Amino acid sequence: MPNSFENSATNHNGESSLQLWERTISQIKNSLPENDFSSWFSRLRFGGESDGRITLYLPSAFFKDKFDDSFKSIIENTASELGGRPYTVVFEIRKESSIPQYIEKTNETPNNRPSSEKPAVQKTPQVDDLMFNPSYTFESFVSGDNSSFAYNACMAIAKNPGSAYNPCLLYGGVGLGKTHLIQSIGNYVRKTTSYKVVYVTAENFTNEFIQSVNDNTLQQFKNKYRKADVLLIDDIHFLQKKGGTQEELFNTFNDLYDTGRQIVFTCDRPVEELTDITDRLRSRFARGLNIDLLPPNYETRVAILKKKCQEKGVIFSNEVIEYIASNISSNVRALESCLTKLIAYSTLLHKDISLETAKEQLKQIINSNNDASVISIDLIVKTVATYFNVSQFDLKGKSKSQSVVLPRQIAMYLCRKLTDFSTTEIGLEFGGKNHTTVMYNVQKVESKLNSSDSELSSLVAKLESQIKTEARK
């Protein structure tokens, strides 16, 4: 087997295979949820391309099955679109230590290259490098009243890891800057010290733990995390109901904490609201500094939009910026989504963006954001419980009283319809119920609605309208 993969092909744009792959992976990163990309694509390696056949390396059958099922068509379609010709993808299983370096031929020949010059070698970035987004820095983070406490605490941690605020937990809703801040710590420490910094999502930590058990490489897994000087773990709510992973994280936490090394976590809710987490691990999460990240206020949203425009090299009028900031209040990702759409519209059609154009192009995003993104499970539970005059505790608990069963079914149905939460996540909020129980209750309501139960239809529509009204306040 050769110890390198050589390829000299170029596409119709005159770019090399490696350049095409880098553009492909960049576009996929922007199109996938952040957790999906960081959890799975960090283990993917480019092997080369020949006659439209792209070879990609994965470390195990576990990852290969996932990519075959979920990501193969995305990669092929993206590469074909960018490369201007059809591409097929082939996955090969290789241990990471045995993956060959990818060497890309240049137009130089041995006769015209100086004898002392070595061929250019393009190395695939290391796993740790891929996990860090270089744009996530303290300089690029726009701090406001909602986030100044978290920003200053993270900066203090980055400047002096392990000395104060250890451990630290950042919590808040989607798109409020948790990942940006935790990676800013990592990028700052990596740039200014020789400390070993490890960033991982809780999902990826779980997947690696399972894989290490299957491959009998558990000690290697432990060494990776227990030798870190700074450990950053994103989205710890994913650890709910994962007893084995919780046990491993508990031991890792103790090892790092007892030796004065820094640990930072993020979560989508306060640690007290996590279910199916062992008490001793919960106590570890709560031991240090816990900081709540809130949605940005209007002034901060304006500042964020202007900062993003500056980074992207575009100019929009103040009235367009103010229109977006006035209508998107839930999170930063929604603000960025609006900017992305306007930039694409302006670039592709070579048109300036007026306020009227912005209103027309962003109508769907703003309506969707106003309807759904600010609707929480707690709001739905509170509204349904108040209407039926039952306690929220009983509605979310295990009571089988007839006065609670129908309200609970309706609440679960509305959670599924009005939010982006999965049935598993909804079940966790309703006393840790199994996702199949949630599906059953949702289907019960749907069945009644489909059977022309006018009384129930009227009731559900009334509650839905009331919830949306409350969410807009």
Secondary structure, DSSP 8 states (H G I E B T S, - for coil): --SEEEE--B-TTS-BHHHHHHHHHHHHHHHS-HHHHHHHGGG-EEEEEETTEEEEEESSHHHHHHHHHHTHHHHHHHHHHHHTS--EEEEEE--GGG--EEEE--S--TTTS-TT----EE----HHHHHS-TT--TTT----TTTHHHHHHHHHHHHSTTTSS-SEEEE-STTSSHHHHHHHHHHHHHHH----EEEEEHHHHHHHHHHHHHTT-HHHHHHHHHT-SEEEEE-GGGGTT-HHHHHHHHHHHHHHHHTT-EEEEEESS-GGG--S--HHHHHHHHHSEEEE-----HHHHHHHHHHHHHHHT----HHHHHHHHHH--S-HHHHHHHHHHHHHHHHHHT----HHHHHHHTHHHHHHIIIIIT--HHHHHHHHHHHHT--HHHHHS----HHHHHHHHHHHHHHHHHS---HHHHHHHTTS--HHHHHHHHHHHHHHHHTT-HHHHHHHHHHHHHHHHHHH-
